[in-house]
Amino acid sequence: MKFVFLPLVFVCGSAAYQGDQKDAALLPDGPGKAAVIKMCIDCHDTGNFRKARLNAEEWTDSVADMMQRGAQGTPAEVDAVVAYLDKFFGKGAPVRINTAPFAEIRVVLGFSVAEVRALVEYREKNGPFKTIEDLAKVPGLDAGKLGAAKAKIVL
């Protein structure tokens, strides 16, 4: 029996991850969003950066690392990606509770798995939260944790 081993090659783009466009559509609108979708989403989902909360220098290093791994973009696009990530997912950036995925809520707000699950299920069943106070209606969400997290949440 003859075996042929074919090397596996990781290539960003159409043959790779094929990032979830629905996930990308939930990103905040702003300058640089198109560059983030172009340069980042084909290789991984937004969860990779939504929960990171890096500062501008760290985002610069992270994007440079991705470029070394095969991400494609012009210097202007790289600058736009770094500025976008720093603005919306930098240290101290709030969580957009109506669009944030499970991992971002869990990591940034410090809610338990059960609390995040309850929040996401409530949001999916009832639609977007209209006020921060609406979060108190989520069954199983600890009021103390919610109170502590309010300053980190935007609608």
Secondary structure, DSSP 4 states (H G I P E B T S, - for coil): ------------STTTT---HHHHHTSPPSTTHHHHHHHHTTTS-THHHHTT-B-HHHHHHHHHHHHHTT----HHHHHHHHHHHHHHHBTTPPEETTT--HHHHHHHH---HHHHHHHHHHHHHH-S-SSGGGGGGSTT--HHHHHHHGGGEE-
